Amino acid sequence: MLESIASQFGLTKIEEDDSTSCDAVYSDSVSVRLDVYPDAGLVDYSPGPSSVISDTNVGSRKAKLVEKALTSSSCAVAVEVGVSSRVDIAASADTSLDEACDAAARVAVAVESKLPK
């Protein structure tokens, strides 16, 4: 899925970890990761101990914005595909949480348009 939006963001070094996860370089200071959870919905999202979660929407879908998802400069957007499935887009920045959240949100919007309805 990241390959289909790569040119939109200049994503490079796209690498598939397995059939449900892949990583890419978003910019000199930001990397992104996409994880597909075919058997886990938004209610199943497991935040880190310092995470700050807020409900949001991506397109017409329910989503969660997770600031400080893994580190103080990482951000994730979990997008509902179905009641029991979701896609997480996580971004990690060298510089700031805002930069990570901006990247995660932009990629989430692009990915959402490719998800099954």
C-alpha positions as CSV (number, residue, x, y, z in Angstrom):
1,M,0.0,0.0,0.0
2,L,2.9,2.4,0.7
3,E,4.2,1.8,-2.8
4,S,0.9,3.1,-4.2
5,I,1.3,6.5,-2.5
6,A,5.1,6.7,-2.6
7,S,5.2,9.4,-5.3
8,Q,2.7,11.5,-3.4
9,F,5.1,11.9,-0.5
10,G,8.5,11.0,-1.9
11,L,8.6,7.8,0.1
12,T,11.8,5.9,-0.2
13,K,13.3,2.7,1.0
14,I,10.0,0.9,1.2
15,E,10.5,-2.4,2.8
16,E,7.9,-5.1,3.6
17,D,8.5,-6.7,7.0
18,D,5.9,-9.4,6.4
19,S,2.5,-9.6,4.8
20,T,0.9,-7.1,7.1
21,S,3.7,-4.6,7.8
22,C,6.0,-2.3,5.9
23,D,8.3,0.6,6.6
24,A,9.4,3.6,4.5
25,V,11.5,6.8,4.8
26,Y,9.2,9.9,4.7
27,S,11.9,12.5,4.9
28,D,15.4,13.0,6.2
29,S,14.1,13.1,9.7
30,V,10.9,11.0,9.6
31,S,10.2,7.3,9.0
32,V,6.7,5.8,8.6
33,R,5.3,2.3,9.2
34,L,2.1,0.7,8.1
35,D,0.6,-2.2,10.0
36,V,-2.6,-4.1,8.9
37,Y,-4.6,-5.7,11.7
38,P,-7.2,-7.9,10.0
39,D,-8.4,-9.3,13.3
40,A,-8.2,-6.3,15.6
41,G,-10.4,-3.2,15.6
42,L,-9.9,0.3,17.0
43,V,-11.1,-1.0,20.5
44,D,-8.2,-3.4,20.4
45,Y,-5.5,-0.7,20.0
46,S,-3.0,-1.1,22.8
47,P,-1.3,2.3,23.6
48,G,2.1,2.8,25.2
49,P,2.4,3.9,28.8
50,S,2.9,7.6,27.9
51,S,0.5,7.7,24.9
52,V,-2.1,10.5,24.5
53,I,-5.1,9.2,22.5
54,S,-7.9,11.2,20.9
55,D,-10.8,10.2,18.7
56,T,-10.7,11.6,15.2
57,N,-11.8,10.8,11.7
58,V,-9.8,10.0,8.6
59,G,-12.1,10.6,5.6
60,S,-15.4,8.9,6.6
61,R,-13.8,6.4,8.9
62,K,-13.4,6.4,12.7
63,A,-9.8,6.7,13.8
64,K,-7.6,7.4,16.8
65,L,-4.7,9.8,16.9
66,V,-2.0,8.5,19.2
67,E,0.6,11.0,20.3
68,K,3.8,9.6,21.9
69,A,2.8,6.2,20.5
70,L,6.1,4.6,21.3
71,T,8.5,7.4,22.0
72,S,8.1,11.1,22.8
73,S,8.6,11.9,19.1
74,S,6.4,9.2,17.6
75,C,2.8,9.5,16.5
76,A,0.3,7.0,15.1
77,V,-3.1,7.1,13.4
78,A,-5.2,4.0,13.8
79,V,-7.9,3.8,11.0
80,E,-11.0,1.6,11.2
81,V,-11.4,-0.7,8.3
82,G,-14.2,-2.7,9.9
83,V,-15.5,-3.3,13.4
84,S,-12.8,-5.9,13.9
85,S,-10.0,-4.7,11.6
86,R,-7.8,-1.6,11.3
87,V,-4.7,-0.1,9.7
88,D,-2.2,1.7,11.8
89,I,0.1,4.4,10.3
90,A,3.0,5.3,12.7
91,A,5.6,7.9,12.2
92,S,8.8,8.5,14.1
93,A,10.7,11.8,13.9
94,D,14.2,12.7,14.9
95,T,13.1,16.3,15.7
96,S,9.6,16.7,17.0
97,L,6.3,15.1,17.9
98,D,4.5,17.6,15.6
99,E,6.5,16.5,12.6
100,A,5.7,12.9,13.3
101,C,2.0,13.6,13.8
102,D,1.9,15.6,10.6
103,A,3.5,12.8,8.6
104,A,1.2,10.1,10.2
105,A,-1.9,12.1,9.5
106,R,-1.0,12.9,5.8
107,V,-0.1,9.2,5.1
108,A,-3.3,8.1,6.9
109,V,-5.5,10.2,4.6
110,A,-3.8,8.8,1.5
111,V,-4.0,5.2,2.7
112,E,-7.6,5.6,3.7
113,S,-8.6,6.3,0.1
114,K,-7.1,2.9,-0.8
115,L,-8.9,0.8,1.9
116,P,-11.9,-1.4,1.1
117,K,-15.3,0.2,1.7
